Amino acid sequence: MLSANLEEIRRGLVRIGECVRDHVLAELRQQSAESLSAIAFETAADKIYVIDRSVETILLPALTQYLQPLTSFALICEGVNDEQPLAFPADLPIEQCQARLIVDPIDGTRPIMYNKRSAWWLAGIAPNLGEQTSLQDIEIAVQVEIPTTRAALADTLWAVRSRGAAGETTNLISGERTEFQPQPSRAATITGGFASFFHPFPGGKEIFAAMEEELAQAIIGGLEQSKTAMFDEQYLSTGGQLYELLAGRDRMLVDVRGLLYERFAREGKPVGHACHPYDLCTVLIAEEAGVEITGTDGQPLNAPLDTTTDVSWIGYANEGIRREVESTLMQILAKHIA
């Protein structure tokens, strides 16, 4: 367990996320989409845009102010230090840090830099178990919504392991905060709801579409029977996808880009951009709320805390939907990808 007070750390992470949210909103109001969407540089993890780069000026001081007084930690953060963790305080050896903190400063850069849809600030903190520290070791997770400039409300969600998930909505005009309890869908079927295979970028779309069609045929039936009985959505933010599951809007999300690109690599084909551990560092919130999150082997999702490992995952809103879908889905994945 982390030695510091878990609630104090949770509040500190929320405050840091709010600093990032407010900074991004100010940038969106002051700069054009063209300037914010310019590529600053590329890393092994992803393209880093100007809007990502600007967040560093807020993130690193906020970490020093709101988290470093509570615990020493090694920061793992996309675009900031992809090669090795960054120690807080700076003169402390990484192995002596009490915790490891993994952060995605803006999850959903592409939609937010065009002021199109909410992005999310994501953070998960775990005891420092060295390089073996994994998603399953995270004890506190926080995600803070970074809404478009047209929004008056923004949500924040958090979880402390074994203590459940919680959230609050902030009125960005008045500052009023309203608590809420995340509530995933209680539906026992994907029929009539949103259930998506995530495939936002070119490369393999025909394979994802074939798997989606086969699953719908097996679970729902033919086109004449189902009409529009299952809906697809491509929310270009993993934190946003988890939020949709938490909020009861989505019933299933399948992101197996990493698995497909493993196949492409074996075949000597170009590979694309997959999900990484920093995208999933708030999966604890979904799990604490009752969402069933697994790897493509049906086991609890796990991955090292880094910025480069490709991760494939499946989210079911509840146990009933998992029972309905999982066996058929595993057969379809084995047919098309494995």
Buried (B, 14 or more C-beta within 10 A) or exposed (E): EBEBEBEBBBBBBBBBBBBBBBBBBEBBEEBEEEEBBEEEEEBEBBBBBBBBBBBBEBBBEBBBEBBBEBBBBBBBBBBBBBEEBBBBEEEBEBEEBBBBBBBBBBBBBBBBBBBEBBBBBBBBBBBBEEEEBBBBBBBBBBBBBBBBEEEEEBBBBBBBBEBBBBBBBBEBEEEEEEEEEBBBBEBBBBBBBBBBBBBBBEBBEEBBEBBBEBBBBBBBEEEEEBEEBBEEBEBBBBBBBBBBBBBBBBBBBBBBBBBBBBBBEEEEEEBBBBBBBBBBBBBBBBBBBBBBBBBBEEEEBBBBBBBBBBBBBBBBBBEBBBEBBBEBBBEBBEEBBE
